[in-house]
Amino acid sequence: MGQLEGKTAVVTGGSSGIGLAAAERLVAEGAHVFITGRNRDALDAAAKNIGSVTAVADDIAAAQTIGSATAVTDDIPAAKTIRSPPR
């Protein structure tokens, strides 16, 4: 049993690089992971390779898509949505 068994994580940029590595590690520790990214094909490939993840194709930086990211966290018990201040 991993340290994160029964926990849920949201990883932005989860289809490649550090985000993908983080998602893989979180899953290895037992968490269910939501990965987000702009490229649906890359997300689907990452989700297939990782296993227990939910892929959400979205541009998290675009103001009009914040609602869908918030909708993802609404499904997570006790989740907090952290937003960066406007640039």
N, CA, C and O atoms as a GROMACS GRO file, in nm:
protein
  348
    1MET      N    1   0.084  -0.119   0.000
    1MET     CA    2   0.000   0.000   0.000
    1MET      C    3   0.088   0.124   0.000
    1MET      O    4   0.177   0.138   0.084
    2GLY      N    5   0.062   0.216  -0.097
    2GLY     CA    6   0.142   0.337  -0.109
    2GLY      C    7   0.103   0.443  -0.008
    2GLY      O    8  -0.001   0.434   0.057
    3GLN      N    9   0.186   0.542   0.004
    3GLN     CA   10   0.161   0.653   0.097
    3GLN      C   11   0.041   0.736   0.059
    3GLN      O   12  -0.014   0.807   0.143
    4LEU      N   13  -0.001   0.731  -0.068
    4LEU     CA   14  -0.110   0.815  -0.114
    4LEU      C   15  -0.236   0.737  -0.146
    4LEU      O   16  -0.324   0.786  -0.217
    5GLU      N   17  -0.245   0.616  -0.095
    5GLU     CA   18  -0.362   0.531  -0.118
    5GLU      C   19  -0.489   0.605  -0.073
    5GLU      O   20  -0.497   0.654   0.039
    6GLY      N   21  -0.588   0.611  -0.163
    6GLY     CA   22  -0.714   0.677  -0.132
    6GLY      C   23  -0.712   0.828  -0.153
    6GLY      O   24  -0.813   0.894  -0.129
    7LYS      N   25  -0.601   0.881  -0.196
    7LYS     CA   26  -0.589   1.026  -0.220
    7LYS      C   27  -0.607   1.054  -0.369
    7LYS      O   28  -0.594   0.965  -0.452
    8THR      N   29  -0.638   1.179  -0.401
    8THR     CA   30  -0.655   1.223  -0.538
    8THR      C   31  -0.563   1.342  -0.564
    8THR      O   32  -0.548   1.429  -0.479
    9ALA      N   33  -0.502   1.345  -0.683
    9ALA     CA   34  -0.412   1.454  -0.719
    9ALA      C   35  -0.451   1.508  -0.856
    9ALA      O   36  -0.503   1.434  -0.940
   10VAL      N   37  -0.425   1.636  -0.878
   10VAL     CA   38  -0.444   1.700  -1.008
   10VAL      C   39  -0.307   1.749  -1.055
   10VAL      O   40  -0.241   1.826  -0.985
   11VAL      N   41  -0.265   1.704  -1.175
   11VAL     CA   42  -0.135   1.743  -1.230
   11VAL      C   43  -0.159   1.816  -1.361
   11VAL      O   44  -0.212   1.759  -1.456
   12THR      N   45  -0.120   1.942  -1.366
   12THR     CA   46  -0.129   2.017  -1.492
   12THR      C   47  -0.006   1.984  -1.575
   12THR      O   48   0.102   1.962  -1.521
   13GLY      N   49  -0.024   1.981  -1.706
   13GLY     CA   50   0.088   1.946  -1.793
   13GLY      C   51   0.128   1.801  -1.777
   13GLY      O   52   0.247   1.768  -1.786
   14GLY      N   53   0.031   1.715  -1.753
   14GLY     CA   54   0.059   1.576  -1.720
   14GLY      C   55   0.087   1.485  -1.838
   14GLY      O   56   0.103   1.364  -1.818
   15SER      N   57   0.093   1.538  -1.959
   15SER     CA   58   0.114   1.450  -2.074
   15SER      C   59   0.261   1.436  -2.113
   15SER      O   60   0.294   1.352  -2.197
   16SER      N   61   0.350   1.515  -2.052
   16SER     CA   62   0.492   1.505  -2.087
   16SER      C   63   0.578   1.567  -1.977
   16SER      O   64   0.528   1.636  -1.888
   17GLY      N   65   0.706   1.541  -1.985
   17GLY     CA   66   0.804   1.604  -1.897
   17GLY      C   67   0.783   1.580  -1.749
   17GLY      O   68   0.749   1.470  -1.707
   18ILE      N   69   0.803   1.685  -1.672
   18ILE     CA   70   0.793   1.675  -1.526
   18ILE      C   71   0.652   1.640  -1.483
   18ILE      O   72   0.634   1.564  -1.388
   19GLY      N   73   0.551   1.695  -1.551
   19GLY     CA   74   0.412   1.664  -1.515
   19GLY      C   75   0.382   1.516  -1.532
   19GLY      O   76   0.316   1.456  -1.448
   20LEU      N   77   0.430   1.457  -1.641
   20LEU     CA   78   0.411   1.314  -1.664
   20LEU      C   79   0.483   1.232  -1.558
   20LEU      O   80   0.426   1.137  -1.504
   21ALA      N   81   0.607   1.269  -1.528
   21ALA     CA   82   0.682   1.197  -1.425
   21ALA      C   83   0.614   1.207  -1.288
   21ALA      O   84   0.609   1.110  -1.213
   22ALA      N   85   0.561   1.326  -1.257
   22ALA     CA   86   0.490   1.344  -1.130
   22ALA      C   87   0.365   1.256  -1.124
   22ALA      O   88   0.337   1.193  -1.023
   23ALA      N   89   0.290   1.255  -1.235
   23ALA     CA   90   0.169   1.173  -1.240
   23ALA      C   91   0.202   1.025  -1.222
   23ALA      O   92   0.132   0.954  -1.150
   24GLU      N   93   0.308   0.979  -1.289
   24GLU     CA   94   0.349   0.839  -1.275
   24GLU      C   95   0.385   0.805  -1.131
   24GLU      O   96   0.347   0.700  -1.080
   25ARG      N   97   0.457   0.894  -1.066
   25ARG     CA   98   0.499   0.871  -0.927
   25ARG      C   99   0.380   0.871  -0.832
   25ARG      O  100   0.371   0.788  -0.742
   26LEU      N  101   0.288   0.966  -0.852
   26LEU     CA  102   0.168   0.973  -0.768
   26LEU      C  103   0.086   0.846  -0.781
   26LEU      O  104   0.036   0.793  -0.680
   27VAL      N  105   0.070   0.795  -0.903
   27VAL     CA  106  -0.004   0.670  -0.924
   27VAL      C  107   0.070   0.554  -0.857
   27VAL      O  108   0.008   0.468  -0.794
   28ALA      N  109   0.203   0.552  -0.870
   28ALA     CA  110   0.283   0.446  -0.808
   28ALA      C  111   0.266   0.444  -0.657
   28ALA      O  112   0.276   0.339  -0.593
   29GLU      N  113   0.239   0.561  -0.599
   29GLU     CA  114   0.218   0.571  -0.454
   29GLU      C  115   0.073   0.548  -0.414
   29GLU      O  116   0.039   0.556  -0.296
   30GLY      N  117  -0.014   0.519  -0.512
   30GLY     CA  118  -0.151   0.481  -0.481
   30GLY      C  119  -0.257   0.586  -0.505
   30GLY      O  120  -0.375   0.558  -0.482
   31ALA      N  121  -0.221   0.705  -0.550
   31ALA     CA  122  -0.320   0.811  -0.572
   31ALA      C  123  -0.393   0.790  -0.704
   31ALA      O  124  -0.339   0.733  -0.798
   32HIS      N  125  -0.518   0.837  -0.709
   32HIS     CA  126  -0.585   0.852  -0.839
   32HIS      C  127  -0.550   0.991  -0.887
   32HIS      O  128  -0.559   1.088  -0.812
   33VAL      N  129  -0.511   1.001  -1.014
   33VAL     CA  130  -0.458   1.127  -1.065
   33VAL      C  131  -0.541   1.176  -1.183
   33VAL      O  132  -0.576   1.100  -1.273
   34PHE      N  133  -0.572   1.305  -1.180
   34PHE     CA  134  -0.629   1.376  -1.295
   34PHE      C  135  -0.511   1.445  -1.362
   34PHE      O  136  -0.439   1.520  -1.296
   35ILE      N  137  -0.491   1.421  -1.492
   35ILE     CA  138  -0.388   1.494  -1.566
   35ILE      C  139  -0.455   1.589  -1.664
   35ILE      O  140  -0.556   1.555  -1.726
   36THR      N  141  -0.399   1.708  -1.677
   36THR     CA  142  -0.452   1.805  -1.772
   36THR      C  143  -0.344   1.842  -1.872
   36THR      O  144  -0.224   1.829  -1.844
   37GLY      N  145  -0.387   1.888  -1.986
   37GLY     CA  146  -0.296   1.934  -2.090
   37GLY      C  147  -0.377   1.983  -2.208
   37GLY      O  148  -0.498   1.963  -2.214
   38ARG      N  149  -0.310   2.046  -2.302
   38ARG     CA  150  -0.379   2.104  -2.418
   38ARG      C  151  -0.398   2.005  -2.532
   38ARG      O  152  -0.490   2.020  -2.612
   39ASN      N  153  -0.313   1.904  -2.539
   39ASN     CA  154  -0.314   1.811  -2.652
   39ASN      C  155  -0.384   1.681  -2.614
   39ASN      O  156  -0.330   1.601  -2.539
   40ARG      N  157  -0.505   1.662  -2.667
   40ARG     CA  158  -0.586   1.544  -2.632
   40ARG      C  159  -0.514   1.414  -2.666
   40ARG      O  160  -0.518   1.319  -2.587
   41ASP      N  161  -0.448   1.407  -2.784
   41ASP     CA  162  -0.380   1.283  -2.823
   41ASP      C  163  -0.267   1.249  -2.727
   41ASP      O  164  -0.251   1.133  -2.688
   42ALA      N  165  -0.188   1.349  -2.689
   42ALA     CA  166  -0.078   1.326  -2.595
   42ALA      C  167  -0.131   1.285  -2.458
   42ALA      O  168  -0.074   1.198  -2.392
   43LEU      N  169  -0.241   1.347  -2.415
   43LEU     CA  170  -0.301   1.310  -2.286
   43LEU      C  171  -0.352   1.167  -2.288
   43LEU      O  172  -0.330   1.091  -2.193
   44ASP      N  173  -0.419   1.130  -2.396
   44ASP     CA  174  -0.471   0.994  -2.406
   44ASP      C  175  -0.358   0.892  -2.404
   44ASP      O  176  -0.370   0.787  -2.341
   45ALA      N  177  -0.247   0.922  -2.472
   45ALA     CA  178  -0.131   0.832  -2.472
   45ALA      C  179  -0.071   0.821  -2.332
   45ALA      O  180  -0.036   0.712  -2.286
   46ALA      N  181  -0.059   0.934  -2.263
   46ALA     CA  182  -0.006   0.934  -2.127
   46ALA      C  183  -0.097   0.855  -2.034
   46ALA      O  184  -0.049   0.775  -1.953
   47ALA      N  185  -0.227   0.876  -2.046
   47ALA     CA  186  -0.323   0.805  -1.960
   47ALA      C  187  -0.315   0.655  -1.984
   47ALA      O  188  -0.322   0.576  -1.890
   48LYS      N  189  -0.301   0.614  -2.108
   48LYS     CA  190  -0.290   0.472  -2.141
   48LYS      C  191  -0.163   0.412  -2.079
   48LYS      O  192  -0.166   0.302  -2.026
   49ASN      N  193  -0.052   0.486  -2.087
   49ASN     CA  194   0.075   0.437  -2.033
   49ASN      C  195   0.077   0.434  -1.880
   49ASN      O  196   0.133   0.342  -1.820
   50ILE      N  197   0.017   0.535  -1.818
   50ILE     CA  198   0.021   0.544  -1.672
   50ILE      C  199  -0.075   0.446  -1.607
   50ILE      O  200  -0.038   0.375  -1.513
   51GLY      N  201  -0.197   0.440  -1.656
   51GLY     CA  202  -0.296   0.352  -1.597
   51GLY      C  203  -0.405   0.428  -1.526
   51GLY      O  204  -0.491   0.488  -1.592
   52SER      N  205  -0.406   0.429  -1.396
   52SER     CA  206  -0.516   0.482  -1.316
   52SER      C  207  -0.517   0.635  -1.311
   52SER      O  208  -0.490   0.695  -1.207
   53VAL      N  209  -0.548   0.697  -1.426
   53VAL     CA  210  -0.559   0.843  -1.433
   53VAL      C  211  -0.683   0.882  -1.511
   53VAL      O  212  -0.738   0.802  -1.587
   54THR      N  213  -0.726   1.005  -1.490
   54THR     CA  214  -0.833   1.064  -1.570
   54THR      C  215  -0.772   1.181  -1.646
   54THR      O  216  -0.715   1.271  -1.585
   55ALA      N  217  -0.785   1.180  -1.779
   55ALA     CA  218  -0.727   1.286  -1.862
   55ALA      C  219  -0.832   1.393  -1.890
   55ALA      O  220  -0.945   1.361  -1.927
   56VAL      N  221  -0.793   1.520  -1.874
   56VAL     CA  222  -0.881   1.634  -1.901
   56VAL      C  223  -0.807   1.726  -1.996
   56VAL      O  224  -0.713   1.795  -1.955
   57ALA      N  225  -0.849   1.729  -2.123
   57ALA     CA  226  -0.784   1.816  -2.221
   57ALA      C  227  -0.836   1.958  -2.204
   57ALA      O  228  -0.955   1.984  -2.217
   58ASP      N  229  -0.745   2.050  -2.174
   58ASP     CA  230  -0.782   2.188  -2.148
   58ASP      C  231  -0.658   2.274  -2.141
   58ASP      O  232  -0.549   2.223  -2.112
   59ASP      N  233  -0.672   2.401  -2.167
   59ASP     CA  234  -0.563   2.496  -2.149
   59ASP      C  235  -0.590   2.567  -2.017
   59ASP      O  236  -0.667   2.663  -2.012
   60ILE      N  237  -0.526   2.521  -1.913
   60ILE     CA  238  -0.554   2.569  -1.777
   60ILE      C  239  -0.520   2.717  -1.761
   60ILE      O  240  -0.572   2.783  -1.671
   61ALA      N  241  -0.433   2.771  -1.849
   61ALA     CA  242  -0.394   2.912  -1.840
   61ALA      C  243  -0.499   3.005  -1.900
   61ALA      O  244  -0.501   3.124  -1.869
   62ALA      N  245  -0.586   2.952  -1.985
   62ALA     CA  246  -0.686   3.036  -2.050
   62ALA      C  247  -0.801   3.065  -1.953
   62ALA      O  248  -0.855   2.973  -1.892
   63ALA      N  249  -0.835   3.189  -1.940
   63ALA     CA  250  -0.937   3.229  -1.843
   63ALA      C  251  -1.070   3.157  -1.865
   63ALA      O  252  -1.137   3.122  -1.768
   64GLN      N  253  -1.109   3.134  -1.989
   64GLN     CA  254  -1.238   3.072  -2.016
   64GLN      C  255  -1.240   2.924  -1.978
   64GLN      O  256  -1.348   2.865  -1.970
   65THR      N  257  -1.125   2.863  -1.954
   65THR     CA  258  -1.123   2.720  -1.920
   65THR      C  259  -1.111   2.694  -1.770
   65THR      O  260  -1.116   2.579  -1.727
   66ILE      N  261  -1.096   2.798  -1.692
   66ILE     CA  262  -1.085   2.779  -1.547
   66ILE      C  263  -1.206   2.705  -1.493
   66ILE      O  264  -1.194   2.626  -1.400
   67GLY      N  265  -1.323   2.728  -1.552
   67GLY     CA  266  -1.445   2.662  -1.505
   67GLY      C  267  -1.436   2.511  -1.517
   67GLY      O  268  -1.481   2.441  -1.426
   68SER      N  269  -1.379   2.458  -1.625
   68SER     CA  270  -1.371   2.313  -1.638
   68SER      C  271  -1.269   2.255  -1.542
   68SER      O  272  -1.288   2.144  -1.492
   69ALA      N  273  -1.161   2.328  -1.514
   69ALA     CA  274  -1.064   2.282  -1.415
   69ALA      C  275  -1.127   2.281  -1.277
   69ALA      O  276  -1.103   2.190  -1.198
   70THR      N  277  -1.208   2.380  -1.248
   70THR     CA  278  -1.278   2.385  -1.121
   70THR      C  279  -1.378   2.270  -1.112
   70THR      O  280  -1.396   2.213  -1.004
   71ALA      N  281  -1.441   2.236  -1.224
   71ALA     CA  282  -1.535   2.125  -1.224
   71ALA      C  283  -1.466   1.995  -1.189
   71ALA      O  284  -1.524   1.910  -1.122
   72VAL      N  285  -1.341   1.977  -1.234
   72VAL     CA  286  -1.265   1.858  -1.198
   72VAL      C  287  -1.244   1.852  -1.048
   72VAL      O  288  -1.266   1.748  -0.986
   73THR      N  289  -1.203   1.965  -0.988
   73THR     CA  290  -1.177   1.964  -0.845
   73THR      C  291  -1.305   1.955  -0.764
   73THR      O  292  -1.302   1.913  -0.649
   74ASP      N  293  -1.418   1.992  -0.822
   74ASP     CA  294  -1.546   1.977  -0.752
   74ASP      C  295  -1.577   1.831  -0.723
   74ASP      O  296  -1.648   1.800  -0.628
   75ASP      N  297  -1.523   1.740  -0.805
   75ASP     CA  298  -1.546   1.597  -0.786
   75ASP      C  299  -1.453   1.536  -0.682
   75ASP      O  300  -1.468   1.419  -0.647
   76ILE      N  301  -1.358   1.614  -0.630
   76ILE     CA  302  -1.261   1.564  -0.534
   76ILE      C  303  -1.299   1.613  -0.395
   76ILE      O  304  -1.305   1.734  -0.371
   77PRO      N  305  -1.325   1.521  -0.304
   77PRO     CA  306  -1.361   1.564  -0.168
   77PRO      C  307  -1.251   1.651  -0.106
   77PRO      O  308  -1.133   1.619  -0.115
   78ALA      N  309  -1.290   1.758  -0.047
   78ALA     CA  310  -1.202   1.850   0.026
   78ALA      C  311  -1.094   1.912  -0.062
   78ALA      O  312  -0.989   1.952  -0.011
   79ALA      N  313  -1.117   1.921  -0.193
   79ALA     CA  314  -1.017   1.982  -0.283
   79ALA      C  315  -1.025   2.134  -0.273
   79ALA      O  316  -1.131   2.192  -0.254
   80LYS      N  317  -0.911   2.195  -0.287
   80LYS     CA  318  -0.903   2.340  -0.291
   80LYS      C  319  -0.849   2.380  -0.427
   80LYS      O  320  -0.750   2.323  -0.473
   81THR      N  321  -0.912   2.475  -0.492
   81THR     CA  322  -0.863   2.525  -0.619
   81THR      C  323  -0.774   2.644  -0.590
   81THR      O  324  -0.818   2.742  -0.530
   82ILE      N  325  -0.650   2.636  -0.634
   82ILE     CA  326  -0.554   2.744  -0.613
   82ILE      C  327  -0.534   2.813  -0.747
   82ILE      O  328  -0.496   2.750  -0.845
   83ARG      N  329  -0.559   2.940  -0.750
   83ARG     CA  330  -0.543   3.018  -0.872
   83ARG      C  331  -0.431   3.119  -0.854
   83ARG      O  332  -0.418   3.182  -0.749
   84SER      N  333  -0.352   3.133  -0.958
   84SER     CA  334  -0.246   3.233  -0.956
   84SER      C  335  -0.307   3.371  -0.973
   84SER      O  336  -0.411   3.384  -1.039
   85PRO      N  337  -0.245   3.473  -0.915
   85PRO     CA  338  -0.294   3.610  -0.936
   85PRO      C  339  -0.278   3.648  -1.083
   85PRO      O  340  -0.188   3.597  -1.150
   86PRO      N  341  -0.363   3.736  -1.134
   86PRO     CA  342  -0.351   3.780  -1.274
   86PRO      C  343  -0.215   3.842  -1.299
   86PRO      O  344  -0.157   3.907  -1.212
   87ARG      N  345  -0.164   3.820  -1.419
   87ARG     CA  346  -0.033   3.876  -1.454
   87ARG      C  347  -0.047   4.017  -1.506
   87ARG      O  348   0.053   4.080  -1.540
   0.00000   0.00000   0.00000
